[in-house]
C-alpha cells in the first residue's frame, strides 16, 4: 500500500447494524488513496468482528482496541497511528457521498494551509427527521454554503464532526485530540476558530447523517445541554470577552439562568437584562434583572444573548442594529 493521502479516523461502539453501509460508502470513494483507522471502544455487539472482516479484505483498513475509554481516547488512539497528509473523522453510523474525499482534498490543495474543508449534510432516519434536526440541517448548510460558519459558533456546533478535513500541520497547531473537554466535536470547532482557520465554502452534500434513538449524541451525558453552555462560556471568556467592557446577559430562561449561575460562580460581574415584564425588577442568584433598554446607559457593552425564540432573535438583532452594534464583536447569540 502506498502512502495514503487521507487518514479517516473512525471510533465505533455497538453500531453493527450500520457499519457495513458506512465502510462501503468509503470503499466507493472516487479517491482511493486513504486509510481507515477504526478504534473499538468496547463494543458488545458484532461491530468489532465486522470491522476485522473488512480489514482482512482491504489492507487500507486497520482495526484497534481503544487504549482508554470513551470517544476522545478512541480518537487519540486512531490519530497516533495515522499517516495521511490530510486528516478527517467519520462516524461509524453515517454515510459518505462518493465524492467527499476527492472534493475535500482538492479544496485543501487549492486553498493551502490555514483552511478547513467542510461539506453540507443531509439527515436521514427510518422514523423520519424531527423539526429540530431539520432546522439544524438547514442552518448549518446555509453557513457552509458561504463558509461563514464561525460567525454563529456560539449558537451551536458549526462544524459537523463527521464532515471536515484538515491538513495535518494545521490539525497539530489546533491541538488535535489533546483536549479532554466534551462535547469533543464542539470543542474542536472552537479550536479551529481560535486558530483562525478559514472554512472553505461548499454547496454540495458530502455527508448523510443518520439519526436513531440510541445514537451517542442522544444517550451520552457528555452531550447534555449543560455541557454545551459550559463550553460556550469557556471559549467566549477566553477568545472574545473584553474584561475592560461591561458584560451584559440578555435572557432569563433556563439557558440564561445557567449562564448567570456560571458567571456568578466565576465571580464575573455582569448586568442582567430581559424583555419579560414578569421578571424585570426581580432578583435571581442575587442579580437584579433590568429592562433591555439599560444597554443604552452602559458604555460599549458586550452582550451574551440566551433568547432561543427565532422571531425574538430577529427583533434583538434589529435592536442591536439601531445601536450600531456588531455580531461577534458586541453581541453573541448563545442559542
KEKE-3310 file (N, C-alpha, C; in steps of 0.2 Angstrom, whole numbers, plus 5000, padded with zeros to 4 digits):
npx = (5004:5003:5008:4995:4984:4974:4969:4957:4948:4940:4930:4921:4907:4896:4888:4884:4873:4874:4887:4892:4886:4892:4906:4906:4903:4914:4923:4918:4923:4928:4941:4955:4966:4967:4967:4959:4958:4951:4944:4939:4928:4925:4914:4899:4892:4892:4901:4915:4920:4914:4922:4934:4933:4932:4945:4953:4950:4954:4969:4970:4964:4964:4961:4959:4959:4953:4964:4961:4946:4931:4926:4935:4947:4947:4948:4961:4969:4967:4972:4986:4992:4990:4994:4992:4992:4982:4969:4954:4938:4926:4910:4904:4891:4886:4885:4896:4896:4900:4910:4916:4929:4938:4933:4936:4950:4955:4950:4957:4970:4970:4967:4977:4987:4980:4967:4950:4942:4925:4908:4891:4877:4865:4852:4845:4833:4825:4813:4809:4813:4815:4808:4817:4830:4829:4829:4841:4850:4847:4851:4864:4869:4867:4876:4888:4887:4892:4903:4905:4904:4909:4904:4893:4896:4894:4881:4878:4886:4896:4903:4901:4904:4907:4911:4923:4939:4956:4973:4987:4997:4990:4981:4988:4993:4981:4979:4975:4968:4970:4963:4953:4940:4922:4907:4916:4917:4912:4921:4932:4929:4928:4942:4947:4942:4948:4961:4961:4957:4951:4935:4931:4920:4906:4894:4888:4881:4890:4889:4879:4869:4865:4851:4845:4837:4846:4858:4874:4875:4862:4861:4872:4879:4888:4884:4874:4864:4869:4883:4886:4883:4892:4904:4903:4903:4916:4924:4920:4924:4938:4941:4934:4928:4930:4937:4938:4927:4909:4899:4885:4870:4857:4842:4832:4828:4829:4842:4848:4848:4857:4869:4870:4872:4884:4893:4891:4897:4910:4914:4912:4907:4892:4878:4861:4849:4832:4817:4805:4791:4787:4798:4807:4815:4815:4825:4838:4848:4855:4856:4850:4837:4835:4827:4829:4833:4842:4854:4858:4863:4875:4892:4899:4896:4897:4887:4879:4868:4854:4841:4830:4820:4816:4810:4810:4824:4827:4821:4829:4842:4839:4837:4850:4856:4850:4858:4870:4878:4889:4888:4896:4906:4901:4889:4883:4876:4870:4861)
npy = (4994:5011:5027:5034:5048:5053:5051:5042:5043:5033:5031:5018:5010:4997:4998:4989:4987:4997:4998:4991:4998:5011:5009:5003:5015:5022:5014:5015:5027:5041:5045:5035:5034:5032:5029:5019:5020:5012:5012:5002:5005:4996:4988:4978:4971:4964:4973:4974:4962:4963:4975:4969:4959:4967:4973:4962:4960:4972:4981:4994:4996:4997:4990:4993:4991:5002:5012:5018:5024:5029:5041:5052:5046:5036:5042:5048:5037:5032:5043:5044:5033:5037:5042:5050:5064:5072:5074:5067:5064:5051:5045:5030:5026:5033:5040:5042:5054:5049:5057:5064:5063:5066:5079:5086:5085:5091:5104:5108:5107:5117:5129:5129:5130:5134:5132:5125:5111:5108:5101:5101:5093:5080:5074:5058:5045:5031:5033:5046:5063:5075:5091:5099:5094:5096:5110:5112:5106:5114:5127:5124:5121:5132:5141:5134:5134:5147:5148:5154:5149:5151:5163:5161:5153:5152:5149:5135:5119:5122:5115:5100:5085:5073:5078:5085:5091:5092:5099:5090:5097:5109:5104:5099:5111:5116:5108:5095:5080:5082:5089:5087:5090:5089:5093:5084:5087:5100:5107:5105:5112:5125:5127:5126:5138:5147:5146:5153:5147:5146:5143:5133:5137:5126:5119:5107:5092:5082:5072:5060:5060:5050:5047:5041:5032:5027:5034:5041:5055:5057:5049:5049:5057:5067:5075:5083:5097:5106:5104:5110:5123:5126:5125:5135:5147:5145:5147:5159:5168:5166:5169:5180:5189:5205:5210:5224:5230:5233:5218:5211:5201:5194:5188:5177:5164:5146:5143:5156:5158:5147:5152:5164:5158:5152:5163:5170:5160:5161:5173:5184:5200:5206:5213:5210:5208:5209:5206:5202:5207:5201:5197:5208:5218:5209:5198:5186:5173:5183:5193:5207:5210:5219:5231:5229:5241:5246:5244:5255:5264:5259:5260:5255:5240:5222:5209:5194:5184:5174:5171:5160:5160:5161:5172:5182:5183:5189:5201:5206:5207:5217:5227:5229:5233:5246:5252:5252:5241:5226:5209:5196:5204:5214:5208:5192:5177:5164:5154)
npz = (5000:4995:5002:5011:5006:5014:5031:5039:5053:5063:5077:5085:5092:5096:5084:5074:5066:5056:5052:5040:5029:5031:5030:5017:5010:5010:5004:4991:4987:4976:4977:4980:4988:5003:5021:5033:5050:5062:5078:5091:5104:5115:5111:5112:5104:5087:5081:5081:5075:5063:5058:5058:5048:5037:5037:5034:5021:5015:5014:5017:5029:5046:5062:5079:5097:5109:5118:5130:5137:5130:5118:5115:5119:5110:5098:5099:5100:5087:5079:5083:5076:5063:5046:5035:5024:5025:5037:5043:5051:5054:5057:5063:5060:5049:5032:5018:5005:4988:4982:4992:4999:4988:4984:4995:4997:4985:4987:4999:4994:4984:4991:5002:5017:5033:5031:5031:5026:5023:5022:5016:5024:5026:5035:5039:5043:5049:5055:5052:5051:5064:5068:5074:5071:5057:5056:5061:5051:5040:5044:5047:5034:5027:5032:5029:5015:5012:5019:5031:5044:5057:5061:5069:5079:5093:5094:5091:5087:5074:5065:5057:5065:5058:5045:5040:5035:5036:5034:5041:5047:5051:5059:5070:5075:5080:5091:5089:5096:5109:5119:5133:5134:5133:5124:5112:5098:5097:5105:5097:5086:5091:5093:5080:5076:5086:5081:5069:5057:5040:5034:5020:5008:5003:4992:4991:4996:5007:5017:5024:5037:5050:5060:5075:5089:5098:5096:5100:5103:5108:5119:5128:5142:5140:5130:5135:5138:5147:5146:5133:5136:5145:5138:5128:5136:5142:5130:5125:5136:5135:5122:5116:5125:5132:5146:5150:5146:5149:5154:5148:5151:5141:5144:5153:5154:5155:5150:5151:5165:5168:5162:5170:5182:5181:5178:5190:5199:5194:5198:5190:5185:5179:5170:5170:5159:5151:5142:5148:5156:5168:5175:5175:5187:5197:5208:5205:5209:5217:5208:5200:5188:5174:5162:5145:5139:5147:5142:5134:5143:5146:5144:5129:5129:5130:5125:5130:5122:5127:5122:5115:5105:5088:5081:5091:5092:5080:5082:5092:5085:5076:5086:5091:5079:5078:5088:5082:5084:5082:5077:5085:5090:5097:5102:5106:5101:5110:5108)
capx = (5000:5007:5007:4989:4983:4969:4968:4950:4948:4933:4929:4915:4905:4889:4885:4884:4868:4876:4894:4894:4885:4897:4913:4905:4902:4921:4926:4916:4925:4931:4948:4956:4972:4965:4967:4954:4960:4945:4945:4933:4928:4922:4908:4897:4889:4897:4905:4922:4921:4913:4927:4940:4932:4934:4952:4956:4949:4957:4975:4970:4960:4967:4957:4962:4955:4954:4969:4957:4939:4927:4927:4941:4953:4947:4951:4968:4972:4967:4977:4993:4994:4988:5000:4990:4994:4976:4965:4947:4934:4920:4906:4903:4884:4884:4887:4900:4894:4905:4915:4918:4936:4941:4931:4939:4957:4956:4949:4963:4976:4969:4967:4983:4987:4976:4960:4946:4937:4919:4903:4884:4875:4858:4850:4841:4831:4820:4807:4808:4818:4812:4809:4824:4836:4828:4831:4849:4852:4846:4855:4871:4871:4867:4883:4893:4887:4896:4909:4905:4902:4911:4900:4887:4899:4891:4874:4878:4892:4895:4907:4898:4910:4910:4912:4928:4945:4961:4980:4990:5001:4985:4977:4993:4993:4975:4979:4972:4963:4973:4959:4948:4933:4916:4907:4923:4917:4911:4927:4937:4926:4931:4949:4948:4940:4953:4967:4959:4956:4946:4931:4931:4913:4904:4887:4885:4880:4895:4888:4872:4870:4860:4848:4841:4836:4852:4864:4878:4873:4856:4861:4878:4878:4893:4881:4868:4864:4874:4890:4886:4883:4899:4909:4902:4905:4923:4928:4919:4928:4945:4943:4930:4927:4935:4935:4938:4920:4904:4896:4878:4867:4851:4838:4831:4825:4834:4849:4850:4849:4863:4875:4871:4875:4891:4896:4892:4902:4917:4914:4912:4902:4888:4872:4856:4843:4827:4811:4800:4789:4786:4805:4811:4815:4816:4832:4839:4856:4857:4857:4843:4835:4833:4824:4835:4835:4848:4860:4859:4866:4881:4897:4902:4895:4897:4881:4878:4860:4852:4834:4830:4814:4819:4807:4813:4831:4827:4820:4835:4846:4836:4838:4857:4857:4849:4863:4876:4882:4890:4888:4903:4910:4897:4884:4884:4870:4872:4856)
capy = (5000:5017:5032:5037:5055:5054:5047:5043:5041:5030:5027:5014:5006:4995:5001:4984:4987:5002:4998:4989:5004:5016:5007:5003:5021:5024:5009:5018:5034:5042:5045:5028:5034:5033:5024:5019:5018:5011:5010:4999:5007:4992:4985:4971:4968:4961:4978:4973:4957:4966:4979:4965:4956:4972:4974:4956:4961:4978:4982:5001:4997:4995:4990:4993:4992:5009:5012:5021:5023:5035:5043:5056:5042:5032:5047:5049:5031:5032:5048:5042:5028:5039:5044:5054:5071:5076:5071:5068:5060:5048:5042:5023:5025:5038:5038:5047:5055:5046:5062:5068:5064:5069:5086:5090:5085:5096:5111:5110:5108:5123:5134:5129:5130:5138:5131:5119:5109:5106:5099:5101:5087:5078:5069:5053:5041:5026:5035:5052:5068:5079:5098:5102:5092:5099:5117:5112:5105:5120:5132:5123:5121:5139:5143:5130:5137:5153:5147:5159:5145:5154:5169:5159:5147:5152:5146:5128:5117:5124:5110:5093:5081:5068:5081:5090:5088:5097:5097:5088:5103:5114:5100:5099:5118:5117:5104:5088:5077:5083:5092:5082:5094:5087:5089:5085:5090:5107:5109:5105:5118:5131:5127:5128:5146:5150:5146:5157:5143:5148:5137:5133:5136:5120:5120:5101:5087:5077:5068:5058:5059:5045:5049:5035:5033:5025:5037:5043:5062:5057:5045:5051:5063:5072:5079:5086:5105:5110:5104:5115:5130:5127:5126:5141:5152:5144:5149:5166:5171:5165:5172:5186:5194:5210:5212:5231:5232:5230:5212:5210:5194:5195:5182:5174:5157:5141:5144:5162:5156:5143:5156:5168:5155:5151:5169:5171:5156:5163:5180:5189:5205:5207:5216:5205:5211:5204:5209:5199:5211:5197:5196:5214:5220:5203:5196:5179:5172:5189:5198:5211:5210:5226:5231:5229:5247:5248:5244:5262:5268:5256:5262:5250:5234:5216:5206:5187:5183:5167:5170:5155:5161:5164:5178:5186:5184:5194:5208:5208:5209:5224:5232:5230:5237:5253:5254:5251:5235:5221:5202:5193:5209:5217:5204:5185:5173:5158:5149)
capz = (5000:4995:5007:5010:5006:5019:5036:5041:5060:5065:5083:5085:5098:5095:5078:5070:5060:5052:5050:5033:5025:5032:5027:5010:5007:5010:4999:4985:4986:4970:4978:4983:4992:5010:5026:5039:5057:5066:5085:5095:5111:5120:5108:5115:5098:5082:5077:5081:5070:5056:5056:5057:5042:5032:5037:5031:5014:5012:5018:5019:5035:5052:5067:5085:5103:5112:5124:5136:5137:5128:5111:5114:5119:5104:5093:5101:5098:5080:5077:5084:5071:5056:5042:5029:5024:5027:5042:5044:5055:5051:5062:5061:5058:5044:5025:5014:4997:4984:4980:4998:5000:4982:4984:5001:4996:4980:4990:5003:4989:4980:4996:5006:5024:5036:5028:5034:5021:5026:5017:5018:5027:5025:5039:5037:5048:5047:5058:5050:5054:5068:5066:5077:5066:5050:5057:5062:5045:5036:5047:5046:5027:5025:5034:5025:5008:5011:5023:5037:5050:5063:5063:5073:5083:5100:5094:5091:5084:5067:5060:5058:5067:5053:5039:5040:5033:5038:5033:5047:5051:5054:5064:5076:5078:5084:5097:5088:5100:5116:5124:5137:5135:5130:5118:5109:5092:5098:5107:5091:5082:5094:5092:5073:5077:5089:5077:5063:5051:5036:5031:5013:5006:4999:4991:4990:5002:5007:5022:5025:5044:5052:5067:5078:5096:5103:5094:5105:5105:5111:5125:5132:5146:5138:5125:5138:5137:5152:5143:5128:5138:5149:5133:5125:5140:5142:5125:5125:5140:5133:5115:5113:5130:5134:5153:5151:5143:5153:5151:5150:5149:5139:5144:5160:5154:5158:5147:5154:5172:5168:5161:5175:5188:5179:5179:5197:5201:5192:5201:5185:5186:5173:5170:5168:5156:5148:5140:5151:5162:5174:5178:5176:5194:5201:5209:5204:5211:5219:5202:5198:5181:5171:5155:5140:5137:5151:5137:5132:5148:5148:5139:5125:5132:5126:5127:5128:5121:5128:5120:5109:5100:5082:5080:5096:5090:5074:5085:5096:5080:5074:5091:5091:5073:5080:5092:5079:5087:5078:5079:5086:5092:5103:5105:5104:5102:5113:5106)
cpx = (5004:5005:5000:4988:4979:4969:4961:4950:4941:4933:4922:4913:4897:4885:4885:4879:4870:4883:4895:4892:4890:4903:4912:4905:4910:4925:4924:4918:4929:4939:4950:4962:4970:4967:4962:4958:4954:4947:4939:4933:4923:4915:4906:4892:4894:4901:4912:4924:4919:4919:4933:4939:4934:4942:4956:4956:4953:4963:4975:4966:4964:4962:4960:4957:4957:4959:4966:4950:4936:4930:4933:4947:4953:4950:4959:4972:4973:4972:4984:4996:4992:4994:4998:4992:4988:4972:4958:4944:4928:4916:4904:4895:4882:4887:4891:4897:4900:4911:4918:4925:4940:4940:4935:4947:4959:4955:4954:4969:4976:4970:4974:4982:4982:4968:4957:4941:4931:4914:4896:4882:4867:4857:4845:4839:4825:4813:4805:4812:4813:4812:4815:4830:4835:4830:4839:4852:4852:4850:4862:4873:4871:4873:4888:4893:4891:4902:4910:4902:4904:4908:4894:4890:4896:4884:4874:4884:4891:4899:4904:4904:4912:4911:4916:4934:4950:4968:4983:4993:4996:4982:4982:4993:4986:4974:4976:4967:4966:4968:4954:4941:4928:4911:4913:4923:4916:4918:4932:4935:4929:4938:4951:4947:4946:4960:4966:4959:4950:4942:4930:4923:4911:4896:4884:4885:4886:4894:4881:4873:4864:4857:4844:4841:4842:4859:4867:4876:4866:4856:4867:4877:4883:4890:4874:4869:4869:4881:4891:4887:4890:4904:4909:4905:4913:4927:4926:4923:4936:4946:4940:4928:4932:4933:4935:4931:4915:4901:4889:4875:4860:4847:4838:4828:4830:4841:4852:4852:4856:4869:4876:4874:4882:4895:4897:4897:4909:4918:4916:4906:4898:4881:4867:4850:4838:4822:4805:4797:4788:4793:4809:4810:4816:4824:4833:4847:4859:4859:4850:4843:4833:4830:4830:4837:4841:4854:4862:4863:4873:4886:4901:4902:4896:4891:4880:4870:4858:4844:4834:4825:4817:4816:4810:4820:4832:4826:4826:4841:4845:4838:4845:4859:4856:4854:4870:4881:4883:4890:4895:4908:4907:4891:4885:4878:4872:4866:4853)
cpy = (5006:5022:5035:5045:5057:5049:5048:5039:5039:5027:5024:5010:5004:4998:4996:4984:4992:5002:4996:4995:5009:5014:5006:5010:5024:5020:5012:5025:5035:5043:5039:5028:5036:5027:5025:5017:5018:5009:5008:5002:5003:4989:4979:4968:4965:4967:4976:4967:4959:4970:4974:4961:4961:4973:4968:4957:4967:4980:4990:5002:4994:4995:4989:4993:4999:5008:5014:5019:5030:5037:5047:5051:5038:5036:5048:5043:5030:5037:5047:5037:5030:5042:5049:5061:5075:5071:5072:5063:5057:5045:5035:5021:5030:5036:5044:5048:5052:5050:5066:5069:5067:5077:5089:5090:5091:5103:5113:5111:5115:5129:5135:5129:5135:5138:5125:5117:5106:5104:5100:5094:5086:5073:5064:5048:5037:5029:5043:5057:5073:5087:5101:5100:5095:5106:5117:5111:5111:5126:5131:5123:5128:5143:5140:5133:5143:5153:5152:5156:5148:5160:5167:5153:5147:5149:5138:5126:5118:5120:5103:5089:5076:5071:5087:5087:5094:5095:5095:5093:5107:5110:5100:5106:5119:5112:5097:5086:5078:5085:5086:5085:5091:5093:5090:5088:5097:5110:5110:5111:5124:5132:5129:5136:5150:5151:5149:5153:5146:5142:5138:5132:5129:5121:5113:5096:5082:5071:5066:5056:5055:5047:5042:5035:5032:5029:5041:5050:5062:5053:5047:5057:5069:5077:5083:5094:5108:5110:5109:5122:5132:5129:5132:5147:5151:5148:5157:5170:5171:5169:5179:5191:5199:5212:5219:5234:5229:5224:5212:5203:5196:5189:5179:5168:5152:5142:5151:5161:5152:5147:5161:5165:5153:5157:5171:5167:5158:5170:5185:5194:5206:5210:5212:5209:5206:5209:5206:5203:5207:5196:5202:5216:5215:5202:5188:5178:5179:5195:5201:5211:5217:5225:5231:5236:5250:5248:5251:5266:5265:5259:5256:5243:5228:5212:5198:5186:5176:5166:5165:5156:5164:5171:5184:5188:5189:5201:5211:5210:5216:5229:5234:5234:5245:5256:5254:5246:5230:5214:5200:5198:5212:5213:5197:5180:5166:5152:5151)
cpz = (5000:5001:5006:5010:5012:5024:5039:5048:5061:5072:5083:5091:5097:5090:5072:5064:5055:5049:5042:5028:5025:5028:5019:5006:5006:5004:4992:4983:4979:4971:4982:4988:5000:5014:5031:5045:5061:5073:5089:5102:5116:5117:5111:5110:5093:5078:5076:5075:5063:5053:5054:5050:5036:5031:5034:5024:5011:5017:5020:5026:5041:5058:5074:5091:5106:5118:5130:5135:5135:5121:5110:5114:5113:5098:5093:5098:5091:5077:5077:5079:5064:5052:5036:5030:5026:5032:5042:5048:5052:5057:5059:5059:5052:5037:5022:5007:4994:4983:4986:4998:4994:4982:4990:5000:4991:4983:4995:4999:4986:4985:5000:5013:5027:5034:5031:5028:5025:5020:5020:5020:5026:5030:5036:5042:5046:5050:5056:5054:5058:5066:5068:5073:5059:5051:5057:5055:5040:5038:5046:5038:5024:5026:5030:5018:5007:5015:5029:5043:5056:5066:5068:5078:5090:5100:5095:5087:5076:5062:5062:5059:5062:5046:5038:5038:5034:5036:5040:5051:5054:5060:5071:5079:5082:5090:5096:5093:5108:5121:5127:5137:5130:5129:5114:5102:5092:5100:5102:5087:5084:5093:5085:5073:5080:5085:5070:5057:5047:5033:5024:5011:5002:4998:4989:4996:5001:5012:5023:5033:5047:5059:5069:5085:5100:5100:5100:5108:5108:5118:5130:5136:5144:5133:5128:5137:5141:5149:5138:5131:5142:5143:5129:5129:5141:5136:5124:5130:5138:5126:5113:5119:5131:5141:5154:5149:5148:5150:5153:5147:5147:5139:5151:5160:5157:5156:5150:5161:5173:5167:5167:5181:5187:5180:5186:5201:5200:5194:5196:5185:5179:5175:5167:5165:5152:5145:5142:5157:5168:5178:5179:5183:5199:5202:5208:5205:5214:5214:5201:5191:5179:5164:5151:5138:5141:5147:5135:5137:5150:5142:5136:5128:5127:5129:5125:5128:5122:5126:5114:5104:5094:5080:5085:5094:5084:5077:5089:5091:5078:5079:5091:5085:5075:5084:5089:5082:5082:5081:5080:5088:5098:5106:5102:5106:5105:5112:5100)
residu = (UNK:UNK:UNK:UNK:UNK:UNK:UNK:UNK:UNK:UNK:UNK:UNK:UNK:UNK:UNK:UNK:UNK:UNK:UNK:UNK:UNK:UNK:UNK:UNK:UNK:UNK:UNK:UNK:UNK:UNK:UNK:UNK:UNK:UNK:UNK:UNK:UNK:UNK:UNK:UNK:UNK:UNK:UNK:UNK:UNK:UNK:UNK:UNK:UNK:UNK:UNK:UNK:UNK:UNK:UNK:UNK:UNK:UNK:UNK:UNK:UNK:UNK:UNK:UNK:UNK:UNK:UNK:UNK:UNK:UNK:UNK:UNK:UNK:UNK:UNK:UNK:UNK:UNK:UNK:UNK:UNK:UNK:UNK:UNK:UNK:UNK:UNK:UNK:UNK:UNK:UNK:UNK:UNK:UNK:UNK:UNK:UNK:UNK:UNK:UNK:UNK:UNK:UNK:UNK:UNK:UNK:UNK:UNK:UNK:UNK:UNK:UNK:UNK:UNK:UNK:UNK:UNK:UNK:UNK:UNK:UNK:UNK:UNK:UNK:UNK:UNK:UNK:UNK:UNK:UNK:UNK:UNK:UNK:UNK:UNK:UNK:UNK:UNK:UNK:UNK:UNK:UNK:UNK:UNK:UNK:UNK:UNK:UNK:UNK:UNK:UNK:UNK:UNK:UNK:UNK:UNK:UNK:UNK:UNK:UNK:UNK:UNK:UNK:UNK:UNK:UNK:UNK:UNK:UNK:UNK:UNK:UNK:UNK:UNK:UNK:UNK:UNK:UNK:UNK:UNK:UNK:UNK:UNK:UNK:UNK:UNK:UNK:UNK:UNK:UNK:UNK:UNK:UNK:UNK:UNK:UNK:UNK:UNK:UNK:UNK:UNK:UNK:UNK:UNK:UNK:UNK:UNK:UNK:UNK:UNK:UNK:UNK:UNK:UNK:UNK:UNK:UNK:UNK:UNK:UNK:UNK:UNK:UNK:UNK:UNK:UNK:UNK:UNK:UNK:UNK:UNK:UNK:UNK:UNK:UNK:UNK:UNK:UNK:UNK:UNK:UNK:UNK:UNK:UNK:UNK:UNK:UNK:UNK:UNK:UNK:UNK:UNK:UNK:UNK:UNK:UNK:UNK:UNK:UNK:UNK:UNK:UNK:UNK:UNK:UNK:UNK:UNK:UNK:UNK:UNK:UNK:UNK:UNK:UNK:UNK:UNK:UNK:UNK:UNK:UNK:UNK:UNK:UNK:UNK:UNK:UNK:UNK:UNK:UNK:UNK:UNK:UNK:UNK:UNK:UNK:UNK:UNK:UNK:UNK:UNK:UNK:UNK:UNK:UNK:UNK:UNK:UNK:UNK:UNK:UNK:UNK:UNK:UNK:UNK:UNK:UNK:UNK:UNK:UNK:UNK:UNK:UNK:UNK:UNK:UNK:UNK:UNK:UNK:UNK:UNK:UNK:UNK:UNK:UNK:UNK)
# end
